[in-house]
Structure formats: structure tokens, C-alpha cells
Amino acid sequence: MTPPPPPPLGRSRNKDGFGYDPALDDTALVSVRDALAQGRWGDVRTLLAETGDDWDRRGHRLIVLATEPTSAGWAEDWRLAEPDSSDAAALHACAKVFRALRGKEDPVVARELCRAAARMAPADPSPWLALLILARRTGTDEERLQIFDQVRGRHREHHHAHFLMTACLAERQQGDRDDPFHEVYDFASWAAEQAPADSPLCVLPVVAHAERFRVLAAVGIEPRDPAYSRHWGSRRARQVMKSAFDWWLEWGTEEHPRRMVDLNFLAHAKYYEGRPGEAAALFNRIGRHATEEPWSYPDRDPGEAFRAVRSAATGRPR
């Protein structure tokens, strides 16, 4: 069976105006993204310089900036003006990756630019992150693993890269049912165990569970509505969800740039596990920062799903 395609790229807004912004709650990033859309790449230079070697934040900011349709052109202007800038090279390469994913650029060109950017800043995992995003659509299993190893070798807890590998592994179908020994569960457990106790990767087993549901529901093995799926009620599922929720209560950091992604996956899982009170606490922390995944899984209207579950868990109107 063919796995479903990855979720769409960039910002989206459904018919009733419920919007998703991949910048999440990074207000500095939102401001700089608007400046870049007007050609002011100097603001990007300042933001990336301030980001430094906070690799998760740097990757998050580069990817969000690169998804904008006009970013490749402005990044190329910056790169031509400052050919020795590794930041300019990284943004240009990332933007070319997203053009390739839209069918507007040769993936070979995007791949070469990422590798060139990686050579300019050998310690930076961000060009390799862009390569992994490209390889998810265009690469082989072996290529994805090799690229992931390059990212992890530079930053062992790279949040986005671990999420990407989890999604890729979940799409490798094995049998005709939800196998509790599927490799995606082993990978997520291994990554969580290898990470420090306060690492957001402790939520990765929950992400693996949601990604596997996406694949199984898309091919008809699980109901498309998670409310009717027993996928969320297994003993293993309850264990990983409890561990992740306990992590959030004890360690959940307010500084990680992609923490809202974790909270959305966890709120989704806790609600469908049948723990609306715990889901409500998560929704209160999420506020308006909904993410398209996992509410869209497998092919649902994410705004409608998010509002319905939030209303049921918190008692607030949709």
C-alpha cells in the first residue's frame, strides 16, 4: 500500500478563517518574515546572528523563512551581496528545497546548494535538516537515515529532525494491522531514552503513535475518525501518553521554539485516550497556537477538528 503524502507546506487557512502559522509564538520571526517578504534581508541577517548556535531555534527560523514563496529570490540577492555569509547560503539553500518540493526547482540543484551551505558552516545541522525535508519526498530510506545521522551528529536532540524521521519510519508499512513492534515505536523509544530527562524528545513516542495512526487510517486499517479508533487505547499507548504528560508536568520548558508542536500532539493524544481533563490543561497552554498536524490526520479539516476537541475538553465554545 502507498503511504499518504506528507502534510502541505507553509501557512494555511481553511474556509472559515482558522489559521495556522508555522512561526508559532516566535514574534521576532514573524516580524522578520514580513520584512523579508518586502526584500529587507538585513533584518534576517540580524535575527540569525542573534540566534547563534541555538540549533533548534536556528533550524526553526530558517525553515519558516524559507517556506515563503519569495524567499529564494531575496535570499539569492543576499548571497550575491555577501558571498561569504553562511547564513545567506543556508537560507538560500533552504528556500530552494521548498521550491523543489513545489515542483519549481530541480531537486538536484537544491541538494547541491544544501551541501555547499553545509561546507560553509560544518557545525550547523540546518542545511542537513533541509536535505532531510527534501529526502522525505525524494530520497530513499538509506539516504534519509544517512542525512538524519548528519543532523544528529551535530545536535543529538534536534527536535525537527527527530519528528521527520518518525514520520518517515511510520510510513514504512508492515503487515495489515498496527504492529506494536513496528520500527517507528522502537525509534521513538530509543530517542526518548537517549535524551536527557528534560528533553522535549520525551514526547516523541506520542508523535510516533499519531504518525502511525495517520498511515493506518489513510489505508483503511484504522477508522479515519480517531474517536472511533482503538489505536489510542492500547496498553502501550496509555503508557507512552502518561510518560509524556508526566514529562510536561515536571519538565515542560517554555523556551523551546517548537514546544507548541509537542503540546498539540500531546493534547490530541490525551483527548482521544479519553482524558479530556488533561487535554484541557494542554489546550489552555496552547492558546491560539494550534498546529495543522496532528489535527489533520489522516485527511481531516484541522481547524474543525481542533475546535471540536478543544470545546469538548474545555467546555469553551468553538
Long-range contacts (C-beta under 8 A, 24 or more apart in sequence): 1-173, 1-219, 2-219, 3-171, 3-172, 3-173, 3-215, 3-218, 3-219, 4-171, 4-214, 4-215, 4-218, 4-219, 4-298, 4-299, 6-136, 6-137, 6-167, 7-292, 7-293, 7-296, 8-292, 9-67, 9-98, 9-101, 9-102, 10-67, 10-68, 10-98, 11-67, 12-292, 14-301, 14-302, 14-303, 14-304, 16-303, 18-290, 18-302, 18-303, 18-304, 18-306, 18-307, 20-290, 20-291, 20-292, 20-302, 21-289, 22-63, 22-64, 22-67, 23-64, 24-60, 24-257, 24-258, 24-260, 24-261, 24-289, 24-291, 25-260, 25-289, 26-60, 26-61, 26-64, 26-257, 29-60, 29-61, 29-64, 29-65, 32-61, 32-65, 33-64, 33-65, 33-68, 36-65, 36-68, 36-70, 36-71, 36-74, 37-68, 37-70, 39-74, 39-77, 41-74, 41-75, 41-77, 41-78, 41-88, 44-78, 44-87, 44-91, 45-78, 45-82, 45-85, 45-87, 45-88, 48-87, 48-90, 48-91, 49-87, 53-123, 53-124, 54-257, 55-124, 55-125, 55-126, 55-154, 55-155, 55-158, 56-155, 56-157, 56-158, 56-159, 56-160, 56-256, 56-257, 56-258, 57-257, 58-124, 58-126, 59-125, 59-126, 59-129, 59-158, 59-160, 59-161, 60-160, 60-257, 60-258, 61-257, 62-90, 62-91, 62-94, 62-126, 62-129, 62-130, 63-94, 63-129, 63-130, 63-133, 63-160, 65-91, 65-94, 65-95, 66-91, 66-94, 66-95, 66-97, 66-98, 66-130, 67-98, 68-95, 71-95, 71-98, 72-96, 72-98, 72-99, 72-105, 86-117, 86-120, 86-121, 86-124, 89-113, 89-116, 89-117, 89-120, 89-121, 90-117, 90-120, 90-121, 90-124, 90-126, 90-127, 90-130, 92-117, 93-117, 93-127, 93-130, 94-126, 94-127, 94-130, 97-130, 97-131, 97-133, 97-134, 98-133, 100-134, 100-138, 101-133, 101-134, 101-137, 107-134, 107-138, 110-134, 118-150, 123-154, 124-154, 125-150, 125-151, 125-154, 125-155, 125-158, 125-161, 128-154, 128-161, 129-158, 129-160, 129-161, 129-164, 132-161, 132-164, 132-165, 133-164, 136-164, 136-167, 136-168, 141-168, 141-172, 144-168, 156-194, 156-195, 157-195, 157-196, 157-199, 157-200, 157-201, 159-200, 159-201, 159-256, 159-258, 159-261, 160-258, 162-191, 162-201, 162-204, 163-204, 163-207, 163-261, 166-204, 166-207, 166-208, 166-211, 167-211, 169-208, 170-208, 170-211, 170-212, 170-214, 170-215, 171-211, 171-215, 173-215, 173-219, 176-221, 177-221, 178-212, 178-216, 178-221, 178-222, 178-231, 178-234, 180-234, 180-236, 182-212, 184-208, 184-211, 184-212, 185-209, 185-212, 185-236, 189-240, 197-247, 197-251, 198-251, 198-253, 200-253, 200-256, 200-258, 200-259, 200-262, 202-243, 202-244, 202-247, 202-251, 203-244, 203-247, 203-248, 203-262, 203-265, 203-266, 205-240, 205-243, 205-244, 206-240, 206-241, 206-244, 206-265, 206-266, 206-269, 207-265, 209-237, 209-240, 209-241, 209-269, 210-265, 210-268, 210-269, 210-293, 210-294, 210-297, 211-294, 213-294, 213-297, 213-298, 214-294, 214-297, 214-298, 215-298, 217-297, 217-298, 218-298, 218-299, 224-298, 224-299, 224-300, 225-300, 226-268, 226-272, 226-297, 227-272, 229-272, 232-269, 232-272, 232-273, 232-274, 233-273, 233-274, 237-269, 237-273, 238-273, 241-266, 241-269, 241-270, 241-273, 241-275, 244-269, 245-270, 245-278, 248-282, 260-286, 260-289, 260-291, 261-291, 261-293, 264-289, 264-290, 264-291, 264-293, 264-294, 264-295, 265-293, 265-294, 267-309, 267-310, 267-313, 268-294, 268-295, 268-309, 271-309, 271-312, 271-313, 276-312, 276-313, 277-313, 279-309, 279-313, 280-313, 280-314, 280-315, 283-310, 283-313, 283-314, 284-314
